[in-house]
Amino acid sequence: MLEDYTEISQLKEENKLLVEQIECLRQKEYETRQKLNKHQSMNSELESEIEKLEEMIKDHKNQLQIQNQECELIKQLKSKVLNLEMMLEEKDDSLNSALKKIEEKQTEKEQISVVVEKDESTTNNNFQELIQELSEKCDQYKKIIEESKTNEINSKREIKELKSNLDEMTSLFNGKVEDHRSSLHIIQSLQEEKMLMNVELASLKAPASDMKTRGNSLFAEVEDNRQKVMSKMEVLKNKYTTLKNAFSLKSNECRRLKTENFNLVEELKNEKMSEYWNKTIAGYEERISDLQEQANYYSKRPENPQVITIDLENLSWVNTIIDEARKETNELRKEMESRSLKHFGDFKEQCRLIKENRELHYQNKNNTAIIEDLTSQLKESNRLVSDLKEGNSHFSPVIDLEQPNMESKQKTVRFADDI
């Protein structure tokens, strides 16, 4: 009877211990379920953020399509500019041929001038007309120079306005880029947090192991290997973050160097164009000074020159030749003036087209740089999205606490035989 009583008391104590252990296990199960609910809510939030980022990527792709259309328009404008330059070259060739003809006529005029000097009384009025025409021509050139100066002032003012607009657009674009980069950094941090949370979930859902309750050396070896793998994973994750930061720094430095190189090339082109403009303006000023000297020379000639009486009855044919030469020279001079004015107008149009071409070239390069930057950002964002999807696929399978594994029931370990 005493032995039965002691066995009953021992069984009661063992029953109490088992009840306490069952309550502890239920408490742990409740805590782990709460943690699981929290992590599931966090996973749903992360998925919503990923969908928002995919919408942002679609918007960036639409912007890239618009910029490609602008590049096609720029190419069409370039082809038009090249056609206009070919037309201007043809006009220059025709003007050069006309100038050669005029020079030949002037040489003929110089040869006849020896005979014309004997008849100064008849040619004085013509010289005065030439002086008036040259003075009018000088006035026309002065007006053209004033118009070119006013156009230059207006163009400088327009350039300043365009630069201010460009600065505003660049500041807005830089702000958008910074926002995009900050969103990328947020995505990366969320990705890392998600990976850590998935690892924690896997570790929480895994059965708890204790040195006392491991059972045999097989479970202990598995636990040690798991801890080693976790430590290696942490080390690799730290290396990945350091390499990723270094890559972002180097990519930013490459972009900065590209922009600096582009700015230096544009400054060199602007310096060359300024030298070209200075040379053309100097050529026009020299031409105007030559015309002013000719006008001064003809104005200083005497109004009543000394006339030498010569019997010109036998030299009437000379007068006819001189009259024909004068008519021809007047026609050639008028044609030269009209062609010179036309040439000057064509030159102004060429300058305008060159300036427009330079601005379009600058805008095209700027657009290409922006497109390259956006494509790199899109590639990085796509890579992050793919990494997020891979992270979801890698860490989604976890151990279920409500449905125990069937293999764990089949593969049991016998610690000791009942005696």
GUVEX-171321 format. One record per residue (C-alpha): residue number from 1; residue in one letter; z, y, x. Coordinates in steps of 0.25 Angstrom, whole numbers, plus 2048, in hexadecimal, padded with zeros to 3 digits. Example, Ala and Ser with C-alpha at 12.3 -4.5 7.8 and 13.67 -1.06 7.14 Angstrom:
GUVEX-171321
1|A|81F|7EE|831 .
2|S|81D|7FC|837 .
END
This chain:
GUVEX-171321
1|M|800|800|800 .
2|L|803|80A|80B .
3|E|7F6|807|812 .
4|D|7EF|809|805 .
5|Y|7F6|816|803 .
6|T|7F3|81B|811 .
7|E|7E4|817|80F .
8|I|7E4|81F|802 .
9|S|7EB|82B|809 .
10|Q|7E1|82B|815 .
11|L|7D5|82A|80B .
12|K|7DA|836|803 .
13|E|7DB|83E|810 .
14|E|7CD|83A|814 .
15|N|7C8|83D|806 .
16|K|7CF|84B|807 .
17|L|7C8|84D|815 .
18|L|7BB|849|80F .
19|V|7BC|853|804 .
20|E|7BF|85E|80D .
21|Q|7B3|85A|816 .
22|I|7AA|85A|809 .
23|E|7AF|868|805 .
24|C|7AC|86D|813 .
25|L|79E|867|812 .
26|R|79C|86D|805 .
27|Q|7A0|87B|80A .
28|K|797|87A|816 .
29|E|78C|876|80C .
30|Y|78E|882|804 .
31|E|78E|88B|80F .
32|T|781|885|815 .
33|R|77B|887|807 .
34|Q|77E|895|807 .
35|K|778|897|814 .
36|L|76C|890|810 .
37|N|76A|899|804 .
38|K|76C|8A6|80D .
39|H|761|8A1|816 .
40|Q|758|89D|80B .
41|S|759|8AB|806 .
42|M|756|8B1|813 .
43|N|74A|8A8|815 .
44|S|745|8AD|807 .
45|E|747|8BC|80C .
46|L|73F|8B8|819 .
47|E|734|8B2|811 .
48|S|732|8BF|809 .
49|E|732|8C7|816 .
50|I|727|8BE|81B .
51|E|71F|8C1|80F .
52|K|721|8D0|810 .
53|L|71C|8CF|81F .
54|E|710|8C7|81B .
55|E|70C|8D2|811 .
56|M|70E|8DC|81C .
57|I|704|8D4|825 .
58|K|6FA|8D4|81A .
59|D|6FB|8E3|819 .
60|H|6F8|8E4|828 .
61|K|6EC|8DB|827 .
62|N|6E6|8E4|81C .
63|Q|6E9|8F0|825 .
64|L|6E1|8E9|830 .
65|Q|6D5|8E7|827 .
66|I|6D5|8F5|824 .
67|Q|6D5|8F9|833 .
68|N|6CA|8EF|835 .
69|Q|6C1|8F6|82B .
70|E|6C4|903|832 .
71|C|6BF|8FD|83F .
72|E|6B2|8F9|838 .
73|L|6B0|908|834 .
74|I|6B3|90D|842 .
75|K|6A8|903|847 .
76|Q|69E|909|83D .
77|L|6A1|917|841 .
78|K|6A0|913|850 .
79|S|692|90E|84D .
80|K|68E|91B|846 .
81|V|693|923|852 .
82|L|68B|91B|85B .
83|N|67E|91E|853 .
84|L|681|92C|853 .
85|E|683|92C|862 .
86|M|675|926|864 .
87|M|66F|930|85B .
88|L|676|93B|863 .
89|E|670|935|870 .
90|E|662|935|86A .
91|K|664|944|866 .
92|D|668|947|874 .
93|D|65C|941|87A .
94|S|653|949|871 .
95|L|65A|956|874 .
96|N|659|953|883 .
97|S|64A|951|882 .
98|A|649|95E|87A .
99|L|651|965|885 .
100|K|647|960|88F .
101|K|63C|965|888 .
102|I|643|973|887 .
103|E|645|973|896 .
104|E|637|970|898 .
105|K|633|97C|88F .
106|Q|63D|985|896 .
107|T|636|981|8A4 .
108|E|629|985|89E .
109|K|62F|992|899 .
110|E|635|995|8A7 .
111|Q|627|993|8AD .
112|I|621|99D|8A2 .
113|S|62D|9A7|8A5 .
114|V|626|9AC|8B1 .
115|V|61A|9B2|8A8 .
116|V|624|9B6|89D .
117|E|62B|9C0|8A6 .
118|K|61F|9C9|8A7 .
119|D|620|9CB|898 .
120|E|62F|9CF|897 .
121|S|62C|9DA|88D .
122|T|627|9D0|883 .
123|T|632|9C5|885 .
124|N|63E|9CF|885 .
125|N|63F|9CD|876 .
126|N|63F|9BE|877 .
127|F|649|9BE|882 .
128|Q|652|9C6|879 .
129|E|650|9BC|86E .
130|L|654|9B1|878 .
131|I|660|9B8|87B .
132|Q|664|9BA|86C .
133|E|661|9AB|86A .
134|L|669|9A7|876 .
135|S|675|9B0|872 .
136|E|674|9A9|864 .
137|K|674|99C|86A .
138|C|680|99F|872 .
139|D|687|9A4|866 .
140|Q|683|996|85F .
141|Y|689|98E|86B .
142|K|695|997|86A .
143|K|697|994|85B .
144|I|694|985|85E .
145|I|69F|985|869 .
146|E|6A9|98C|860 .
147|E|6A6|982|855 .
148|S|6A8|977|85F .
149|K|6B5|97D|863 .
150|T|6BA|97E|854 .
151|N|6B5|970|852 .
152|E|6BD|96C|85E .
153|I|6CA|973|859 .
154|N|6C8|96C|84B .
155|S|6C6|95F|852 .
156|K|6D3|960|85A .
157|R|6DA|964|84E .
158|E|6D5|958|847 .
159|I|6D8|94F|853 .
160|K|6E7|954|852 .
161|E|6E7|951|843 .
162|L|6E2|943|846 .
163|K|6EC|941|851 .
164|S|6F7|945|848 .
165|N|6F2|93C|83D .
166|L|6F0|931|847 .
167|D|6FF|933|84C .
168|E|704|932|83E .
169|M|6FC|925|83C .
170|T|701|91F|849 .
171|S|70F|922|846 .
172|L|70E|91C|838 .
173|F|707|910|83E .
174|N|711|90F|849 .
175|G|71C|90F|83E .
176|K|715|904|836 .
177|V|714|8FC|843 .
178|E|722|8FE|846 .
179|D|726|8F9|838 .
180|H|71D|8ED|83A .
181|R|723|8EA|847 .
182|S|731|8EB|841 .
183|S|72D|8E2|836 .
184|L|728|8D8|840 .
185|H|735|8D9|848 .
186|I|73C|8D6|83B .
187|I|734|8CA|838 .
188|Q|737|8C5|845 .
189|S|746|8C7|844 .
190|L|745|8C1|836 .
191|Q|73D|8B5|83B .
192|E|748|8B3|846 .
193|E|753|8B4|83C .
194|K|74C|8AA|833 .
195|M|74A|8A0|83E .
196|L|759|8A1|842 .
197|M|75D|8A0|833 .
198|N|754|893|832 .
199|V|75B|88D|83E .
200|E|768|890|838 .
201|L|764|88A|82B .
202|A|760|87E|832 .
203|S|76D|87D|83A .
204|L|775|880|82D .
205|K|76D|875|825 .
206|A|76E|86B|830 .
207|P|77B|862|82F .
208|A|787|867|837 .
209|S|78A|860|844 .
210|D|798|85F|84B .
211|M|79B|858|858 .
212|K|7A5|850|850 .
213|T|79C|84C|845 .
214|R|78F|849|84C .
215|G|791|83A|84B .
216|N|789|835|857 .
217|S|781|83A|863 .
218|L|774|83B|85C .
219|F|779|846|853 .
220|A|77F|84D|85E .
221|E|772|84D|866 .
222|V|76A|852|85A .
223|E|774|85E|859 .
224|D|773|861|868 .
225|N|764|861|867 .
226|R|764|86A|85B .
227|Q|76D|874|862 .
228|K|764|874|86F .
229|V|758|876|866 .
230|M|75F|882|85F .
231|S|763|888|86C .
232|K|755|886|872 .
233|M|74F|88D|865 .
234|E|758|899|867 .
235|V|754|89B|875 .
236|L|745|89A|871 .
237|K|747|8A3|866 .
238|N|74D|8AE|870 .
239|K|742|8AC|879 .
240|Y|738|8AE|86E .
241|T|73F|8BB|86A .
242|T|73E|8C0|878 .
243|L|730|8BC|87A .
244|K|72C|8C2|86C .
245|N|733|8D0|870 .
246|A|72C|8D0|87E .
247|F|71E|8CD|877 .
248|S|721|8D9|86D .
249|L|724|8E2|878 .
250|K|717|8DE|880 .
251|S|70E|8DF|874 .
252|N|714|8ED|871 .
253|E|711|8F1|87F .
254|C|703|8EC|87F .
255|R|701|8F4|872 .
256|R|706|901|879 .
257|L|6FD|8FF|885 .
258|K|6F1|8FD|87C .
259|T|6F4|90A|875 .
260|E|6F6|911|882 .
261|N|6E9|90C|888 .
262|F|6E2|910|87B .
263|N|6E7|91E|87C .
264|L|6E3|91F|88A .
265|V|6D5|91B|887 .
266|E|6D4|925|87C .
267|E|6D9|931|885 .
268|L|6CF|92D|890 .
269|K|6C4|92E|885 .
270|N|6C9|93B|880 .
271|E|6C9|941|88E .
272|K|6BA|93C|890 .
273|M|6B6|943|883 .
274|S|6BD|950|886 .
275|E|6B6|950|894 .
276|Y|6A9|94E|88C .
277|W|6AC|959|882 .
278|N|6AF|963|88E .
279|K|6A2|960|895 .
280|T|69A|962|888 .
281|I|6A1|96F|885 .
282|A|69F|974|894 .
283|G|690|971|892 .
284|Y|68F|979|886 .
285|E|697|985|88C .
286|E|68D|984|898 .
287|R|681|985|88F .
288|I|687|991|887 .
289|S|68A|998|894 .
290|D|67B|996|899 .
291|L|676|99B|88C .
292|Q|67F|9A7|88D .
293|E|67A|9AA|89B .
294|Q|66B|9A9|896 .
295|A|66F|9B3|88B .
296|N|675|9BD|895 .
297|Y|669|9BC|89E .
298|Y|65F|9BF|893 .
299|S|668|9CA|88D .
300|K|668|9D1|89B .
301|R|659|9D2|89C .
302|P|654|9E0|89A .
303|E|64F|9E4|88C .
304|N|643|9EC|891 .
305|P|63E|9E4|89D .
306|Q|634|9EA|8A7 .
307|V|626|9E6|8A2 .
308|I|61B|9E4|8AC .
309|T|60D|9E8|8A7 .
310|I|604|9DD|8A9 .
311|D|5F6|9DB|8A3 .
312|L|5F9|9CF|89A .
313|E|5EB|9CE|894 .
314|N|5E8|9C3|89C .
315|L|5F6|9BC|89A .
316|S|5F6|9BB|88B .
317|W|5F6|9AC|88C .
318|V|603|9AD|893 .
319|N|609|9B4|887 .
320|T|604|9A9|87E .
321|I|60B|99F|887 .
322|I|618|9A7|887 .
323|D|618|9A8|878 .
324|E|616|999|876 .
325|A|620|996|881 .
326|R|62A|99F|87A .
327|K|628|999|86C .
328|E|629|98B|872 .
329|T|636|98F|879 .
330|N|63C|995|86D .
331|E|639|989|865 .
332|L|63F|980|870 .
333|R|64B|989|871 .
334|K|64D|988|862 .
335|E|64B|979|862 .
336|M|655|978|86E .
337|E|65F|981|866 .
338|S|65E|978|85A .
339|R|65F|96B|862 .
340|S|66B|971|86A .
341|L|672|974|85D .
342|K|66F|966|858 .
343|H|673|960|865 .
344|F|680|967|864 .
345|G|682|963|856 .
346|D|67F|955|85A .
347|F|689|956|865 .
348|K|694|95B|85C .
349|E|691|94F|853 .
350|Q|691|945|85F .
351|C|69F|94B|863 .
352|R|6A4|949|856 .
353|L|69F|93B|855 .
354|I|6A5|938|863 .
355|K|6B2|93E|85F .
356|E|6B2|936|852 .
357|N|6AE|929|859 .
358|R|6BA|92B|863 .
359|E|6C4|92D|858 .
360|L|6BE|920|851 .
361|H|6BF|919|85E .
362|Y|6CD|91D|860 .
363|Q|6D1|919|851 .
364|N|6CA|90C|853 .
365|K|6D2|909|85F .
366|N|6DF|90D|858 .
367|N|6DB|904|84C .
368|T|6D8|8F8|855 .
369|A|6E6|8FA|85C .
370|I|6ED|8FB|84F .
371|I|6E5|8EF|84A .
372|E|6E9|8E7|857 .
373|D|6F8|8EB|855 .
374|L|6F8|8E7|846 .
375|T|6F1|8DA|849 .
376|S|6FB|8D7|854 .
377|Q|706|8DA|84A .
378|L|700|8D2|83F .
379|K|6FF|8C6|849 .
380|E|70D|8C8|84C .
381|S|711|8C8|83E .
382|N|709|8BC|83B .
383|R|70F|8B5|846 .
384|L|71D|8B9|841 .
385|V|719|8B4|833 .
386|S|714|8A7|838 .
387|D|721|8A5|840 .
388|L|729|8A8|834 .
389|K|721|89E|82C .
390|E|723|894|838 .
391|G|732|897|838 .
392|N|733|894|829 .
393|S|72C|887|82B .
394|H|734|883|837 .
395|F|741|886|831 .
396|S|73F|883|823 .
397|P|743|874|823 .
398|V|753|873|823 .
399|I|75D|869|81F .
400|D|761|868|810 .
401|L|770|867|80E .
402|E|76E|863|7FF .
403|Q|765|857|802 .
404|P|76A|84F|80E .
405|N|761|848|817 .
406|M|75D|839|813 .
407|E|75C|835|822 .
408|S|76A|83A|825 .
409|K|76F|830|81A .
410|Q|767|825|820 .
411|K|76A|827|82E .
412|T|779|826|82F .
413|V|781|824|83B .
414|R|78D|81A|83B .
415|F|798|81F|844 .
416|A|7A2|814|843 .
417|D|7A4|807|83B .
418|D|7AF|805|831 .
419|I|7BA|7FD|836 .
END
